[in-house]
Amino acid sequence: RQNNRLDERTTGDLKMMSRIIILGLLIALGSDVAAYPMDGYPYTSIERLEYVKRVYDHEIPGRPVPEGAALPMQAVQPRLLDEPKQPFDFTSDPAVARKIAAALGNEAPEYGVVLLDISDPTRPIYAEHNGGVRRNIGSVGKLFVGIAWYQTLADLYPDPADRERLLHDTVITADEIIRSDHHKVMFFEPDTNQRQYRTIEVGDQGTLWEWMDWMLSASNNSAAATMQEQVMLLKHFGHNYPPTPEQKAEFFNEPRGELAELYLSTLEDATVRNGLDPELSRQGSFFTRAGKNKVPTGTSSYGNPKELVKFLYLLEQGEIVDEWSSRDFKRMLYMTQRRIRYASHPVLVPYAVYFKSGSLYRCKEEEGFTCGQYMGNELNLLASVATIEGPVPGRDFHYLVAVSSNVLRVNSAVAHQTLALRIHRMLEQLHAERDAEVLTSEVN
């Protein structure tokens, strides 16, 4: 592994930046792209990024990412840093809320949707439809593991350079807590250009930044459980982290009730300190069966659309922990490995999408019904959170959305994709009406 770290101010490729300024954000559906800007490998140690960049530079075979997916690190920033710090205290626009309900049709009662358009921060558009619904949000709960990590890290290391060093240089070996998960991640060896795409196995190694990336971009449950385990160790050992294998084994031999208390307090403390309410959204347990056995919290996990949009809003303000943490967190959410669910509709192709989604479905025997992924007839939960961001000439939108649904017997992934189109078209119409009002006012 390379141990060099580049100053963020010098990592941008000027040629790439100039093309992006000219062409805007052109993001392709289904591309094998990374969740962190592809020029971030020397800075983060995420080896997968080097694969993406080498393909893009035609150094090795593969399908290059489009220009927009090659957005450099310096272009991915919280966009409200220079705006007055307005609290998340918005009143739902009844007309816009009715449009959202109409877009949902007969299934509207089974949806919770919250939308915040901050294309013009001085004139936000905010609307809720069942915004207070609280349900299991599946992998979206990994956001709260991320919050705990960034908060615990900042508490120990106020200087971001120390945080970068720990994330870049600390190598973690997968242990039994990873069992089990079917989600695959990419392993790339820069020295040989060899690539694997597979599940994580006991003994696999990655830096902390890579484990974070596997958790958020690939939505890998093994990686999430590893990061849950590691944040407990970081909280307990402090500046003596990482512990030796012997110290780690001794720590996890503590009474399981004490371990559960440490886990819950670590995540809840971070949630509360960042202005969020654990009674509305929290990740109450580990993401793997082995993790649940090792740290049995006995608590549930859930999320709330309004609270999730509040998280996205605070991230744009640089208020999730601090500016450095918000910036890095946003980069972690920049483009999943491929566009799925809400993020996959072609109308969003020209936009940058910062995204997380989670599902949970369950089926029972029913004559004439075939169970399938995202198509449960007993339970069919799907949650999506997204930040949609230009620039797109003439449509430089910037909006935040959270969706929670439980519509039985339908493909909820397709339903969320369709909703993405309807919300986007609705915003296009609202902005066109606003622009016409401004033009009329200037003429008069």
N, C-alpha and C positions, 0 to 999 in steps of 0.2 A: 504494500500500500504506500502511496505517496504520503509524506508527512508535511509537504509544503502547504502553506495557506496563503491565499491571495487576498489583498485588500479589495473590498467590494468596489471601491472607486476605480479600480484599474482592470476589472474583469470583463467589462463590456467590450464586445467586438464591434468596432466602429462601422465596419462594412455591413455587418448584420443589422445594426441599429438603423443605418440609413435606409436599408431596404424595408425595414419594418415601418419606419416613419412614412415612406412613400406608399406602401401597399396596405398598411393597416394590419389588423389581426385576422389572418385567414387560417382557421383551425379546422382540420379535416375530421370527419366522423370515422371512428374505428381505427385511428392511427395508433401505432404502437409507440406512444410517447410517454415521457416521464412526467411526474407530478411536480418536479422542481425544475426551474429553468436549466436548459441543457448546458449552459456554460458554467454550471455550479459545481462540477466534479472536483476541481482542485480545492475549492472552498469547503465543500461539504464532505468529501470522500465517498459520495454515493456513486459507485462504479457504473451503475446502469446509465447514468447521465453521459458518461464517456462513450458508451456504445451509441447512444442516440446522436451525439455530436459527430462521431466518426462516420456514421452512415450519412448524416447531413452533409459532411464535407467530402463525401464520396471516397473515403479512405478504405472502407470495407463495404461488402455487399449489403443490401437491405433497402427498405422503403423509407426514403427520407421524410422527415416531418415537414409540413408546409411552413411557409414563412412565419405565420402567426404563432405556431407551436414552438418556434425557435426564439421566442421572446427572451431577451437576456435578463439577468438578475436585476439590473438597475431599472428595468422597465416595470418590474413587479413590486409595487409599493402600496401601502395604505393610502387611499386617495383623499382622505379628509384631514390629513395632518395639519394643513395650513388653514383649515376652517375653524371658526369658533366652536368650542366644545359644547354642542347642544345635547342635553340629556335625551335618552330614549323615552320620550313622553309625547307620543303622537295620538291624535284623535282619528279614528277610522272615518274615511270619506264614505258616506252611505251610498253615493252613486257608484263609486268604484267597487265597493263591496257587492252591490247588486249585480254589477257586470261579471264579477268573479263567480258569484252563485249561478248566474245564467250560463256561464261557460261550463260549469260542472253538471248542469242538467239535473236529471232525476237522482243522480248519486250525490248531490250536494250535501245531504245530511251526514254522509259518511266521510266527508273531507274536512280537514282544517287547513286553511291557507292564510298566510300573512305575506303581504307585499309592501316593500318600502323602496320607492324610486327616489334616488338622490342624484339624478342626472344634473339637476340644479339644486345644490344643497340649501339654497335660500327659499326654495319652493318645493319641498318634498311632497310626494304623493304616497299616502299611507292608507292601507285598507286591510281589514280582517274579515275572514269568513270562518266562524268557529275557531277563532284564534286561540281560545283557551283550552282546547281539547288536549288531553294528556294520554299518551299511548307509548308502548314500547317502540323505540325508533331504531332498533338493531344497531348496525355499524355506525350510525351517526353518533352514537355514544362515545365513539373513539375520539371525538373532538374534546370530550371532557378529560380523557386520559392525557391528551395533548396539553390542555390548560394546566393540569397538575404538574406535568413535566416542566413546562416553561416557568411556572411560578416557583416550584421548588429549586430549579436551577438558578433563577434570578435571586432568590433569597440567599443562596450560598455564594453566588458569584455576581456581585453588582456590576463588575466590568464585563461587557459582552465578549471581549477577547478571551477571557477565561472560560466562558460558556462555549465559545466556538472551539477552543482547544479540547475541552472535554468531549464534546459531541463528535469532533473530527477524529480524535486519537484513541478513544476508548473502544476497544473491540470486545463484543459480547458473544459468548458461545451459547447456542441453543441447548436448553436442557429439557427435561421431561415435561415442563410446563407448557410446551408447544402443542401437546397432543389434545385434540387433533383438529386439522383444518384442511379443507379441500382447495382453498384459494392458492393460486400459484404466484410466485414472484420471479423476477429476473435475477440471475447471477451472471456477471460478466467479468472476465479476466483481462484487464487491459494489456498485460504483457503478451498474451497469446491470441487475443481477439476471440476467445471461446465464450459462447453464450449458452446458458441453460435457462429454461423456463419451467419451473417445477415447484412442488410444495417444499416447505422448510422441513429439514430433518434434524434430529438430535446431532449435535456436533457442528452444524453450520455456523459460520461466523460472519459478523457484520459490525460496522461501527454503530454507535448510537444513532447517528444521523441516518444510516441505512435502515436500521430497525424502525425508526420513526417513519421513514418513507414507505417501507413495506406495510406498515400499519395503516397509513392514510391513503396512499395512492393505489396500492393493490388491495386494500381493505382486508389484509391478511389477519385472521384471528390469532394465529400463532405469534405473529409479531406484536399484536396488541397485548396478548397475555404476557409476553416477554417485557414489554414496556411498562405494564402494570407492576410486574415483579420488580423491575429495575427502579421504578420511582419510589417504591417502598424502601429499597436498599439505599437509594440516594437520600431519602428523608432520614433514615436511621443512622447511616454512617457519616453523613455530612461530608466534610472535607477529606475523610478517609475512604471515600468511595473512589473506585470500585473495591469491594472487599475481596479477600482471597477466597478460593473455593471452600476452604475450611470455615472461614468466618461466615460465608453465605449459608452453608449447611447448618451451622450452629444457630444462626438467626432464624431460619425456617423451622427449627426444632422447638421454638418458643410455642406456648399454648396457642392453639388456632384462634381462640377468641381474641387474644391480644393482637395477633396478626390482622384479623379482620377489622379490629378497631383502628389500627394504624392505617390500613388501606382506606377505610371510609373517611377517616378524619383528614387524610392527605388530600383526597379528591374534593371533599366537601369544603374544606378550608379554602382551597384554590378557587372553587366555584363562587363562594360567597365573596371573597376578596376581589373578584373580578366583576362584581355587580350583577351576578346571576343568582337565581333562586333554586337551590337543590330540591325544593318541594315541587318545582315545575319541570326541571330537567336534571338528570343525573345518570351516571353509570355505576350501578350498585354492585356489580359482580364482575368476575373475570370472564374473558371471552372464550376460554377453553374449559373442557371438563376437568382436565388436570389442575388448572388454576382454581376452579371452584372447589375442588377437593382439598387443595393446599391452603386456601384462604376462603373458608366458607362464611360469607358475609350474611347470608340469610335475608338479603334485601333484594328489591326489584330495581329494574332500570326503566327509565321512561324519558319522554321528551315532550316539549310543548312548542308549537310553531312560533308563537310570539317570542318566546325566550330564545329560540334558535336564531331568529332574525336579529334580535338584540345582540347576540354574540357576534354575528356578521357585522353589525353596525359598529360595535366597539372595536372590532378588528380593524375596520376602515379608519377609525379615529386614532389608532395606535394605542388603545386603552386596554387591550388584553395583555396584562402584566406590565409591559412598557413598549416603547416604540420598536426596539430591536426584536422583541418576542413577537409582536404583531406582524412585523415584516416577514420574519422567518416562517411564522405560522401560515401567512397568506401564500407564501411561495410553496409551502408543503401542499396546499390545496389547489395549486395552479395546474389544471388539466390532469385528470386521472389517466390511467394508462390507455383507456379508450373511452369515448363518450358513451354513456349508458343512461337509460331511464330518462329523467327530466332533461338531462344535458344533451341528449342525442338527437333532438329534432334539428333538421337541416336549417331552420330559420336562425339558429344560434351559431352556425358555422363561422360567420365573420367575427364573432365576439370571443373574447377571453372568458372562460368559465372556470370559476373556483368552486369546487363541488365535493359533496359527500352524500352518500345515500346508504340506506339500510333497509333490509326486508326481513319479514318473518311470516311464513305461511304454514298452514296446517290443513290437512284434508281428511275427510271421512268418506265412507262408502256412500255413493249416491248413483242411482241408476241413470245412465245416459251422460254421466259427467266423467271427464278424464282429468285427473289431477296433473298439474304442471307447475313449474317454477313461476312464482308471482301470480298463481291462479288457484289459491286455496278456496275451498268451499266451507270451511269451518272458521278459518282465520286467514286474512290476506292483507297483512300490514305492509305498507311501504312508506318510507319517509325520505324526503329529499331536501337538501339545503343547497342554495346556489347563489353566487354573486355573478352577475352578468355585466360585462364591462367592455366598452369600446376602447379605442376610437374606431368608428366606422363613419366614413364621410356622410354627413347629413343626418346621422343617427348615432350620435355619441352618447348612447345610453349607459346608465350605471344604476343597476337596481339589485335588490336583495329579495330573496323569496324562500319561504319554507313551506313544505307541503307534507301533510300526514293523511293517509287514507286507509280505509278498511272496507273496500268494495269486494264482495265475494263473487267468485266465478268469472271474473274478468282478468285479463292480463294487465295487472296494475302498472307494469313497466311501460307498456304502450299507452295506457291512460295518462300517466305522468308526462310522457313525451308529447301527447296531444295537448295537454294542459299548457305545456311550455309554449307551444305555438299560439294558443288563444290568449295567454297573458301578454306575450310579446306583441301580438297584433293590437291588443287593447291599448298597450302603452304607446304604440306608434300612433294610434288614433288620438289619444289624449295629448300627446306632444304636438301633433299637427294642429289640433284645436288651440292649444296654448300659443303656438307660433302665429296662428292667424289672428288671435286676439292682440298679440304684441304688435303685429304689422298694422292692424286696424287702428290701434292706439297711436302708433307713430304717425300714420297718415293724418289722423284727426288732430 
